Structure formats: C-alpha cells, structure tokens
C-alpha cells in the first residue's frame, strides 16, 4: 500500500463518529466510559493544531514530515524530502499533491474516512470499539472501520493525563502494520490560509 493511502487509513478510524455501537466482548466500566468521553470532548475543543509526525511501516521504514489541522475540514500533511508528496483537505475533498511534478488528484470528501477526524465533534463511544486497555498512563482504544480499501483495525493511544492522541497503530486490509506518532504539537494556533490551498499552477490528474 502506498504511504499516502496508509496515512489516510491510519486516520480513518481516529475519533470516528458514524460507526455502529460498541463491539466489545465486555462492558466498559464507568471510569472507562468517562475517560473516553473526556478524550472526545478534549479533542473536539482543539480547533487547530500543528506539529510533526513520524510514520514507521512494517519493514521499519521511516517517514517524517509536518502537519497542520484546522476544524472543520482542513488539514495538510507534508512529507519531508526526498518525498515530494503532500495531502491536503480544503473542505471539498482530499488532494494528493506532487510538488516535483506540480500535479494533484482528488478523492471526494465523503469517501475518505479521515473526514471523521476533521469534524466539529468527536465521539469515540459511538465508534466500533473492539478493545480498550489502560496501562502506564496511556489508554489504548482499538477500533475497526470499513474504508474504501477494506476493513482496517486501528489502536489509538491516548495520554490519560493530557487526553491527547500520542500514537496510533493500524493493521491494513493486506495485513501490513503501520505506526504513526505525533510530536512537537502546538494547539489552537493561527495557520495561514494559504496552507489549505492548491497552487493554481498545479494540474489535475486521475487517481492512481
């Protein structure tokens, strides 16, 4: 699976809001339910953020870059060189940009599950949760999601003291695994409007 697709899938189940009721094989405790609700409220209140990301694939390959997010419906992921790719949402859809070739192609907004992370409200209690564990100051919430590529399983790791999302690990439909970590994150920051736009010199291409 291409790196850009893995990124979209990795965020597909993050804080999803439109999936069926819980699929756990046990009842959540009152404390777990409250913590999950607090996590959703905390992250919903973050209207913008910027920071860096580290992506590690099944074979140990590492990719890094920067990201910018503004609710609702705006995000930009920029991979560091030698990659020339970026993923941008400007509210109408998701665009994969190639800075070297000055081209882009688009996915409709309603076909990419990443839209769930960009909405106004985050509600994990209504996601398709299959496992919840708490250890060493972190809560792991594992969800499954039906994406355009098939069923994806994602384990979301939250810091129980800050309620921030620290990391997620996913199992793709192919069985490959990928881990995605956020760091140096700044919240509720001003982000230039130009960061959520596509240069007029770029030409449209068909998705690969």
Protein Blocks (a to p, Z undefined) as FASTA:
>chain_A
ZZklmmmmmmmmgopakbccdfbfbdcdfklmmmmmmmmmmmmmpmbdcdddddddfkop
acddddddddehiacdddddfbfbdcddehjaccdddfklopaddddfklpmklmmmmmb
dcfklpccfbdcdeehiacdddddddfkbccdddddddfklopafbdcdddfkopacddd
dehiaehiacdfklmcccfkbccdddZZ
